[in-house]
């Protein structure tokens, strides 16, 4: 009942239902568009390699341009940026579909459209996480709910990666991949527009001009680059897991290994969601950096355990248990971004987190693929993923390190954790 009261407290914050529900609808495209785009381009070219290039262009363009959108949002407010990109992104997806109707000869046009679509994807996650920090700020009287709010946001965001591919599969079943891409465009347009016009985003107030980010912006803020190293370590591990788990499934069954891999990754997400819900009702630690390091160390250890699991059933159980560390670690990651980065740079800071995570995810998948291709490489690939998180844990655990110093200086200016 105490846990329920905390989550109800978050739900009752003015504007919270819009962020929690509509915010997830608006971000379903994150889980839908990459797969739908891959299928559309593969149908046109007949080659997954060419389709993968289009997907890579889409991801890289989004990662590269999102900090620019974040900086603009910090200066003029998130609502105008969200409204513009809510329209531009679906139009780019429609342009990609039109280009695909011209056949394989239009591959260059398809790649350009994929790049524009990625570059115009709305910075919705950054805006929503920034909004949660504003709604639960030290002067709001809701500061004790910040941990619960960010845990709810992190846990619900897991739904995007479960429902997105399922929705694409449903569209393909009743229609085709093009319909799935249109569906992704529609949910992005509707959800992002609704959030942008909601009271939270419209209530944003501009920061003084002298506080605007310039040059490297949050990258020059003490502690933030070190936190991005942690983000990279986590991203490498997650990208590697997306390659290792399917490889593990292929090595343990010849009967529909794709489905087995999907089930294993799904139960990993279920474990993460359960851990996130539990973590959201815990009293925030007075030393979040140390708690973050401990969770990262535990997450690193789970990959070592995965490496010695002899059967898919054993790995499934380990994934459920080990997954319980993911959402809590990501919740603390988001909390530390809000603590370290200045309020006037928060949107850009969160977009940098997305950019680094996407780049690290791709790098982790590529390296894991090379390791897996070697004889008996799956266990070593798991260990590689664990080592990446272990490095992140070591950076966070450094008692006199930049993250710890940045958090200590911030805590002095905030309300007491138990207030």
N, C-alpha and C positions, 0 to 999 in steps of 0.2 A: 504493500500500500504506500509506503514511503517513496518507493521508486516511481510508482504511478503518479503520485502528487508532484514529483519533480518534473516529469515529462508533461503533465498537465499545466504546470507553471510555465513551461516553455511555450506550449500551445496557446496559452492565454495572452502571451505578449502581443500587443497590437501589431498586426502585419505578419505574425509568425506562420499562420496557416498558408498564406500565399507563398512564403519562402519554402516551406516544407513540402507542400503538395504540388503547386504549380511549378515550383523550381525544379522538381524531379521530372515533370512532364516536359518542360522546356529543354532538359538535358538528355532526354531519351535518344536524341540524335547522336550523342557521343557513343552510345552502344550500337546504334543502327547504321549510321552513315558509312563507317569504314567497311563493314561487311557488304552492305548493299552496293557501294561503289565498286568494290572488288568484283562482285558478281556481274554487275552491269558491264564493266570493261572486259571481263573474261568472256562474256557472251559475244561481244563485238569482235575481239581479237582472237579468241580461241586459245589464249595462252595466259596462264596464271602469272607468269613472270612479268608480262607487260602490265597486267592488272595490278600486281604488287607495286610496280613503279608508280602508278597513279595513286595508290594508297599512300606510298611514301611521300610523294609530293604534297598530297593533302595534309599529312601529319606534320611535315617539316614547315610548310607555309604557316600552318596554325601556330606551331610552337614559336616560330621566328617573329610573327607579327603580334602575338597576344600581349607582350609587354608594352608595345606601342599603344594598343587599345587601352591597356590598364592605365598608362600615364595620362591619356586623354580623359579617361573616366575620373581620375583623381583631380583633374583641373576643372572640368565642366560638369561633372556628375555622371554617375553610371547610367541614368535613365536615357539620355540622348544617344549614348554609345550603343546601348542595348537595342533601342528602337531602330537605329540605322542598320546594325548588323542583323537584326531579326528579319529585315526585308532583304538585305543584300545577299545573305547566305542562301536562302531558298532560291533566289533568282539565279545564283551561280550554279546551284544543283540542277535547276531546270535547263540552264545553258549547257551543262555537261550532258544531260539526256538528249538534248537536241543535237549536240555534236556527235553523240554515239549513233544517232540515226543515219549518219553519213557513212558508217562502216569503218573498217580498220584504217582506211586512208585518212581519217580525221583524227588519228592518234595524237598528233601534236596539239590540236585544238582541245581534245579531251584532257590532256595533261595541263594545259593552261587553265581550263575551267576548274580542274581539280585543285590547282594552286590557289585560284581566286576563292573557291569554296572554303578551303582551309584557312586562308588569310582572313576571311570575313566571318568565321564562326564566332558567335557572341561570347564575350568573356563573362558568361553567366555565373560560373562557379566562383570566380574571383569576386564578383559583385555581391553574391549571396554571402560568402564568408566574411567579406568586409562589413556587410550589413549586420551579421550576427555580432561582430565585435562592437559595432555602434550601439546596437540594441541592448547589449549587456555590458556596456562600458562602466567604469568606476563611478561615474556620476549619475547612472541611470537607476540605481537601487536594485538592479537585477544582476549584479556582478556574480553572486553565488550560482546563478543559473548558466553561466557561460560554458562551463565544462559540459553540462547536460545538453545545451543547445548545439555545441559543436560536435558532440558525440552523436546526437540525433541526425545532424546534417551529414556526417561522415558515414553513418550506418545506412541511412536512406539512399545515399549516393551509390552504395553497392548495388541497389536495385537496377540502376541504369545498365550495368554490365551483365545482369541476368536477363532482364526483360528485353533489352535492345536486340540481341541476336534472336531471341524467341519471336519477337515481332517480325523481324526480317524473314524468318522461316515461315511464319504464318502468311505473310504477303506473297512469298514465292509459291506457297502451296495453293493459294486461291487465285493468284494472278501471275506476277513475275517480279524480277529484281528491280525493274524500273518503278513498279508500283511501291516497292519497299523504299526506294530513294525518295519518291514523292511523299510517302508517309513520314519519313524522317524530316523532310523540309516543312511539312505541315505542323508537326508537333513542335519543332524549333520555333517556327513563326508564332504560333498561338501561345506557347508557354512563355517564350521570352518577352513577347509583347505584353502579356498579362503581368509578369513580374515588373517590367519596366514602368508600367502605368500604376503599379500598386503604391500604397501609401508610404511604404518604407523607402523605395527608390526615389519617389517624388519628394520625400521629406528631407533628402540630402541637402546639406548646407555647404557652400564652397569654403575652402580653407584659405587663409591669408596668402597672398601672392608670394610673400617671402618664404613660405614653407613648401612651395611647389618643388617637385623633383627636377633636378637638372643634371646633365651629364649622365653618369652611371646610376643616379637615383638611389634606390635601396641597396644596390650592390656595394655602395660605399658605407652603408650603415654597419657599425660594429656588431659582429655576431651573425649577420644575415648570410654572408658568403659561406661561413662554416655550416650554418643550417642547411644551405643548398647542397653542401657535400653530403649531408645525411639524406636529403631528398634523393640525391643521385644514387646513393647506395641502395635505398629501398627500391627505386625505379629499376636499377639493374637487376635486382633479384626478381621483381615481378615480371620483367620482360623475359628473363631466363626461364621462369616457371612456365610461361606460355609456350615455350618450346620443349622444355624437359618433360612436363606431364604427358603431352601427346606422345612423345618418344617412348616414355615408360609404358604407356598403354599399348603402343604398337609392339613392344618387346614382350608383352605378357598375354596378348591375345591376338588371334588373327580374325576373330569374329567381331566386326564392327568396332575397331579400336577408337574411331572418332567419337562414337557415343560414350565409350568408357572414359575417354579424356574429358569430354564435356561434363560427365557426372562427377569426376574427381575434382575438376575446377569449381563446379557448382557447390560441392560440399565444403570446399575451402572457403568460398564466399559465405556459406551459411555459418561456419565457425566464426568468421570475422564479424558478421552481423550480431551474433549472440554475444561475442566479446564486447562489441561496441555498446550494446544496450546495457550490459552489466557495468561497463566502465562509466557510462554517463551518469550513474547515480552515486558514484563514489565521491567522497570529499576530495577536492583538488589537493594535490600535494603542494606543500610550501616550497619544494624544490623540484619544479617540473623538469628541469634539464636532467637531473639525476634519474627521475622516473622515466623520462624518455629514453635515456641510455639503457636502463634496465630492460625496458620493453624491446628495444632493438636487439639487445644481447639475447633475450629469450627468442625473438624471431629468428635470429641467426642460428641459434641452436636447433630450431625446428627443421631447418633445411638439412642439417647434419643427420637428424633422425630420419627424414624422408629418404636420404641416400641409402639407408640400410633396411628399408622396408621390403620384405621378400615377396609380398603378394599385393594385388590391387586392393583387396579388402583391408589389409594392414595399412597401406598407404592412405586409403580413404579415412580410416579412423584417425591416423596421425594428422591428416590435413584438417579435419574438423577441430581437433584439439589445438593444433598449432595455429590455425586460422584465427583463434580467439585473441591472438596478440596483435593482429593487423589493424583493425579499426581503432583500438586504444592508441596504438603508436601513431596512426594518422591523425587522430583527434589531437594529440599533444603536438604533433607537427603543425597543425593549423593554429593551435593556441599560441605556440611560440612565435609563429609569424606575426600574429596580432600583438604580441608583447614586444617583439624586437623592432619591427618596422614602424616608423612614425605613422600616425593616423592619416596624414596628408599624402602618404605613399602606399596605402594599404592595397588598393586595387592593383597597382603595378607589382607590388611584392607578391601577391597571390598569383599573378600571371607568370612571374618568374618561376614560381614553384611548379606550375603546370609545364612551362617550357623545359625546365631541367628534367622533370619526371618523364616527359615524352621522349626526350633525347636519350636519357639513361635507359628507358624501357627498350628502345630500339637497339642500343648498344648491347644491352644484356642479352636480348634475344639472338643477336648476331654471334656473340661470343659463345653462348650456350650451344648454338647450332654447330659451331666448329668442334666443340668438345664432345657433343653427342655423336657426331659422325665418326669419332674414334671408337675402336673396339672397347666395349664396356664403359662407354663415356657417360652414361646417364648418372651414375653415382657421383662421378667427379663434377659433373655439371651442377648437381645439387650443392656440392661443397663449394663450388665457385660462387653460386648465388648466396650461400651462407656467409662466405668470406666478404662479399660486398657489403652485406648488412653489418657484419662485425666491424668493418672499418668505420661505418657510420656510427655504430655504438661507441667506438673508441673516441671519435671526435666529440660526441655528445658527453661522454663520461669524463673528459678532461676537466678536473676541478677548477683550474685557473684558466680554462680555455675561453674563447670569445663568446660562445653561446652562454656559458655560465655567467660570465661578467655582464653580458647584455641583459640577461634575465634579472640578475641581482639589482642592477641599476633601475630596471623598470618596476620591479616589485615595490621599491621604496616610494614610488609615486602613485601606487594603486591602493585601493581599499584592502583591508586585511582579507585573506582568503576565506576566513570563517565568518565574515561580516554578515 
